[in-house]
Amino acid sequence: MARVLMTGFAPFGGESVNPSWQAVSLVAARRDDVAAVELPCEFAASLPALRRAVVTHRPSLVVCAGQAGGRSEVTPERVAINLVDARIPDNAGAQPVDIPVVPDGPAAYFTTLPVKACVAAIRAAGVPASVSHTAGTYVCNQVFYGLMHLLATEFPAARGGFVHVPFSPAQVAAAGKSDASLSVELIARALEALADTALRVTEDLMVSAGAEH
Ligand code: PCA
């Protein structure tokens, strides 16, 4: 059975691909210890799909990935908040505003990934990375919060977290824009470094990865 469950998202927001899913499926094709599941970019369907994947694979580590268009680095997320505030409709047309992910749940969960050690390992693999302190308020934050709540309440032995990835060069080229991008191969390399580090390291590095804003 796979030790690591990785998820990526379906394309959304007018894109025809999502590099989070492309990279996750590349990693799973290379490694026996990684199972890959694509989550729908839909508020109603994403968490039930994640739950089914966790129940099926019983992983010791869960890494959920999503596209953060405009970011220039691979960014492991530190904190998930109990808030949905959608700027654009999801793939089912839903656009919830100011509702909790889990009614009466805690305001936030921290990742249980050693994000600083993961960033160091991703950089050592030759890929730009930094710790992020916001996963936004869209489907990715919902999945991140829902994952941490699921693990905390039902699978306390498993660890998990979320990582946002930039656009791929093909997306930026197709849009004729100048946004930052990273190849799917480099994103896959980063996800492997992240998973290997999280499997090995349980105490994070005591170095600063903070930000003034
Ligand atoms: N990124 C979006 C949702 C799906 C994805 O890949 C987000 O950051 O919320």
Residues whose N, C-alpha, C, O or C-beta is under 5 A from the ligand:
A	BS01	PCA	F9 S20 C41 G66 Q67 A135 Y138 V139 C140 N141
